[in-house]
Amino acid sequence: MGESDAASIFLSIFFIWISVLGIVALASGLLAVIVYVIGTALFLLFIFFYDYKRKVERTRLQKALDEEQWRLKNAFEEEQRKKGLVKFVDRFGNGKWGNPSEVKKWAEEDDAARIKESLEYRVAQLIKEFKPARKLRDEYVYENSLYSWLKSQFPEIKVQMQKGSSRPDIVIENIAIEIKGPTHRADQLDSVLGKLLRYPQHFEKVIVVLFDVTVSESYYNDWLIGLKNKFPEVEVIRKEITEDNWG
């Protein structure tokens, strides 16, 4: 007999008990009422202890089951280790066993997938795919064109959002995007470094987008090396504007 069946039987008996004693009490006077109250209390006490006993037994059985599952799990893992296998757990918490070379490959694939799923990767890829309609003379127009391009995929995008003393050209959640273009002068590149001193205090990721770079290659390379030495986590995307890549 299951627990639910037993509970139903006891409940039925309880209601019958209450009904019978209630009728007797009404018919017989004070003594019968006292017997009715005491009997009801005893019956409720019995049901309470019966339920408590069931809960204790259920807890004991669950504990025994958990311990057995833990023992079997440990025995299995020990057996796998004796075979020279290593456990790998992916970014979703799923585990599997393999030899060291397999685990290394799985870890690399999982890391690559994690990066591709990240917001930073998706934003950077979309910026790299962006093709301006033509060469432009004004940084604001480059900014507005890129903003329109990104907004189709990231509707939460903001322009010139102030955070502390920082105000990046474009903000997507925790990513600041700084735009320069056309980048004809060295001081335009140098101004980026000053902003990068402030942005990391308010944003988790910074992307620098440079349109139409025409400063000398030697200066640009020195600037890029210096930037990477000081801000290795910052991604720089250089967009050369030619007729071949016009949108």
WOJO-V311883 format. One record per residue. N is the residue number from 0. SS is DSSP state (~ for helix, > for strand, _ for the rest). Layout:
n=N ss=SS
n=N ss=SS
This chain:
n=0 ss=_
n=1 ss=_
n=2 ss=~
n=3 ss=~
n=4 ss=~
n=5 ss=~
n=6 ss=~
n=7 ss=~
n=8 ss=~
n=9 ss=~
n=10 ss=~
n=11 ss=~
n=12 ss=~
n=13 ss=~
n=14 ss=~
n=15 ss=~
n=16 ss=~
n=17 ss=~
n=18 ss=~
n=19 ss=~
n=20 ss=~
n=21 ss=~
n=22 ss=~
n=23 ss=~
n=24 ss=~
n=25 ss=~
n=26 ss=~
n=27 ss=~
n=28 ss=_
n=29 ss=~
n=30 ss=~
n=31 ss=~
n=32 ss=~
n=33 ss=~
n=34 ss=~
n=35 ss=~
n=36 ss=~
n=37 ss=~
n=38 ss=~
n=39 ss=~
n=40 ss=~
n=41 ss=~
n=42 ss=~
n=43 ss=~
n=44 ss=~
n=45 ss=~
n=46 ss=~
n=47 ss=~
n=48 ss=~
n=49 ss=~
n=50 ss=~
n=51 ss=~
n=52 ss=~
n=53 ss=~
n=54 ss=~
n=55 ss=~
n=56 ss=~
n=57 ss=~
n=58 ss=~
n=59 ss=~
n=60 ss=~
n=61 ss=~
n=62 ss=~
n=63 ss=~
n=64 ss=~
n=65 ss=~
n=66 ss=~
n=67 ss=~
n=68 ss=~
n=69 ss=~
n=70 ss=~
n=71 ss=~
n=72 ss=~
n=73 ss=~
n=74 ss=~
n=75 ss=~
n=76 ss=~
n=77 ss=~
n=78 ss=~
n=79 ss=~
n=80 ss=~
n=81 ss=~
n=82 ss=_
n=83 ss=_
n=84 ss=_
n=85 ss=>
n=86 ss=>
n=87 ss=>
n=88 ss=>
n=89 ss=_
n=90 ss=_
n=91 ss=_
n=92 ss=_
n=93 ss=_
n=94 ss=>
n=95 ss=>
n=96 ss=>
n=97 ss=>
n=98 ss=_
n=99 ss=~
n=100 ss=~
n=101 ss=~
n=102 ss=~
n=103 ss=~
n=104 ss=~
n=105 ss=~
n=106 ss=~
n=107 ss=~
n=108 ss=~
n=109 ss=~
n=110 ss=~
n=111 ss=~
n=112 ss=~
n=113 ss=~
n=114 ss=~
n=115 ss=~
n=116 ss=~
n=117 ss=_
n=118 ss=~
n=119 ss=~
n=120 ss=~
n=121 ss=~
n=122 ss=~
n=123 ss=~
n=124 ss=~
n=125 ss=~
n=126 ss=~
n=127 ss=~
n=128 ss=~
n=129 ss=_
n=130 ss=_
n=131 ss=_
n=132 ss=_
n=133 ss=_
n=134 ss=_
n=135 ss=_
n=136 ss=_
n=137 ss=_
n=138 ss=~
n=139 ss=~
n=140 ss=~
n=141 ss=~
n=142 ss=~
n=143 ss=~
n=144 ss=~
n=145 ss=~
n=146 ss=~
n=147 ss=~
n=148 ss=~
n=149 ss=~
n=150 ss=~
n=151 ss=_
n=152 ss=_
n=153 ss=_
n=154 ss=_
n=155 ss=_
n=156 ss=_
n=157 ss=>
n=158 ss=>
n=159 ss=_
n=160 ss=_
n=161 ss=>
n=162 ss=>
n=163 ss=_
n=164 ss=_
n=165 ss=>
n=166 ss=>
n=167 ss=_
n=168 ss=_
n=169 ss=>
n=170 ss=>
n=171 ss=>
n=172 ss=_
n=173 ss=_
n=174 ss=>
n=175 ss=>
n=176 ss=>
n=177 ss=>
n=178 ss=>
n=179 ss=>
n=180 ss=_
n=181 ss=_
n=182 ss=>
n=183 ss=_
n=184 ss=_
n=185 ss=~
n=186 ss=~
n=187 ss=~
n=188 ss=~
n=189 ss=~
n=190 ss=~
n=191 ss=~
n=192 ss=~
n=193 ss=~
n=194 ss=~
n=195 ss=~
n=196 ss=~
n=197 ss=~
n=198 ss=~
n=199 ss=_
n=200 ss=_
n=201 ss=_
n=202 ss=_
n=203 ss=_
n=204 ss=>
n=205 ss=>
n=206 ss=>
n=207 ss=>
n=208 ss=>
n=209 ss=>
n=210 ss=>
n=211 ss=_
n=212 ss=>
n=213 ss=_
n=214 ss=_
n=215 ss=_
n=216 ss=~
n=217 ss=~
n=218 ss=~
n=219 ss=~
n=220 ss=~
n=221 ss=~
n=222 ss=~
n=223 ss=~
n=224 ss=~
n=225 ss=~
n=226 ss=~
n=227 ss=~
n=228 ss=~
n=229 ss=~
n=230 ss=_
n=231 ss=_
n=232 ss=_
n=233 ss=_
n=234 ss=>
n=235 ss=>
n=236 ss=>
n=237 ss=>
n=238 ss=>
n=239 ss=_
n=240 ss=_
n=241 ss=_
n=242 ss=~
n=243 ss=~
n=244 ss=~
n=245 ss=_
n=246 ss=_
